[in-house]
Amino acid sequence: MSHKAAKLGITGLVLALAFGGLLYTSLGESAEYYKHVEEVMVSPQPWYGKKLQLHGFVAPKSWVQRPGSLEYRFKVQSNGQIVQAYYTGILPDTFKEDSEVVLKGTLGPDGFHVNPDGVIAKCPSKYEAKGPTAAAKGL
């Protein structure tokens, strides 16, 4: 192997290792897992403290607001598994019992702690028209 080829090979290797190390450290800190409630709550301990996007449905009659505050406590369920969630902030208009939600935050032994602005309430996928609109009637 020539001297020039060896230099190119070593330079390529150093650059690849530097890029790989940078990518690993960058993604390691900001990695966020997207999981369903039942995936996490079967064995919650490995998920404690990790950044999660948790998908589920607001459990009926579980939503409580602390009087005079924007602090909420509610349960999110999916396929028989339930997690207690804690959130401080303004909830989306579409947030209600049985609504589909994605929560961004971290899981702890006492439940799921939602980040500020970390509640995404999904809109129903189907809307039924009640009849012709005024525009359709030519009004």
N, C-alpha and C positions, 0 to 999 in steps of 0.2 A: 504494500500500500504506500502510495506516495505521501510526502510530507503535507502537501496541500489538501489531499483527501482526508488525512487524519485531523487536520485543523478544522475542516468543514464538519466532520463527524462529531468532534468534541463540542464545537460551537452549537450544532443542532441539538445534541444531547443536553447541554446546559440550558439552552432556551426552552426545550420541552419540559425539563424538570422545573424550571422557574415558573413557566406557565401553569403546569400541573399543580404546583404548590400554591400559587396564587388563586387558582380556581377552587381548590379544596378549602382553603381558609375562608374565601369569600362566601362560598355556598354553605359551608358548615355553620356560619353564624346566622345566615338569613333563611336557612331551609325551613319550609313550613309544610307540614303534612296535611293532606286532605283526607279525612277519615269520616266514616259513619259512626254514630253513637255505639252501635252494636259491635263494631270492630275494636273500639277503644275500651269499652266498659267490661268486656269479657275478661280482660287482664289489664287493668288500668295502670298499675305501678310502672311499667316500662315507659309510659307516656307522660309521667309527672314532669313538669317543667319544660316540656318541649313545645315549640310553637305549632299550633294546630288550627286547621279549619275544620270545624266539627259540624257535620250535616245531620239533621233530624227534624222532628216535628214538635211544636210546643204542646206539652201535655195539658189536657183539659183541667181547668180549675187549679192550676199550679202557679199562676202568674200573680205576684204580690208586689206592690209598690210601697216603699217606706214612706209614711206620711210626711208631706212637706219637702220631699226630696226627689231626685231623679235616680234613686237607687232601686233596682228591680231584682227580684229573685224569681226564677221560674225553672221548670223542669223541661228537659228536651228528651224525647224518646225516639226509638227506632227499633223495630223488630223485637220488642219485649225488653230492651235494655233502656235504662233511664239514667240521666246525669243531672245534678242540680247545677244551675248556671247563675252567675252573679254579674250584673251589668250596671254601670252608672252612665247615664246619658239619655238622649232622646231616642225613643224607639221609632222605627219606621211606621208609617200609616198602615201598612199591610201586615204588621205584627199582631197576631191574635191567636186564640186557642186553635189548635190543630193546623196552624200555618207551617209551611215548610221553611226552615231557616238554616243558614250557615253562620256559625259563630267563629270569630277569629280571637284566639287567646291562648291560655295555657291551662292545663289540667293540674289540679292539686288533690290532696287527700280529701279535702272538704267539698270539691266540685270544680266546675269549669269557670275560670275567671276571664270574662270577655274584655277585650281591649276597647278603649274609647272608639266609637264609630265602628265597632266590630260585629254589629248585628246586621245581617242581610236577610230580609224576609222576602222570599220568592213570591212572585205574583202567580195566581192560578194560570195554568197554561191555556185554558179554554174559557172564552167568554161567549155567552149566548146572546144574540140580539133579541130584543123584546118585540121588534116589529120594524117597519120601515122608518127611517129617520126623516126629519123635516126636509133635508136636502134631497132624499130619494123621492119624496112626495112632490117635489118641485115647489116647495114653499120658500 
